[in-house]
Amino acid sequence: MKKEIPKFIDPEFLIDNCYLQTIEDVRHNFTSDEVINLKDSLFEISIKTSIRNDLLKKIKKLLNESIPENEAITTFKTISIQNIGNVGLKQLKIDFAKTLSLINAGYEIRQQILYGFDHQELKVMAMYDESGNYVYDRPLSQSERQTKIKSLLKSN
């Protein structure tokens, strides 16, 4: 019977007994809830962009007209400034493009701590995330294969 790499290892056991610990870039596929949250963020960005653009148009129109100063001040005071957020138009455009790109891709690359578990009989190093879920595997390096030999020599 062929032995397989476990898809899950208890995180407490994994952290205490791993062969190596490393920080790597790992692909994170979005859950449906995360996609919904990203879409909500995109909607909020669109609203704030629209409000800021409308405000910009009103101010430009007012500044381009020839009206008395008192009337200009009164008009400025009557312009409604609500829900514009703390981010400028340039950053809103950048955030919109980035969020839309994430939604379309369905994933992002995140840095995560990974724990390596050597499976000597399979000659692979399996990598697990902090939750104990299998991420990927790779062949054992020469030095990693030597640990098995050293442990056998010590036990004899």
Secondary structure, DSSP 8 states (H G I E B T S, - for coil): ------SB--HHHHHHH-SEEEEEEEEEE--HHHHHHHHHHHHHHHHHHHHHHHHHHHHHHHHHS---HHHHHHHHHHS---S--SS-HHHHHHHHHHHHHHHHH-EEEEEEEEEEEEETTTTEEEEE-TTSBEEEEEE--HHHHHHHHHHHHHH-
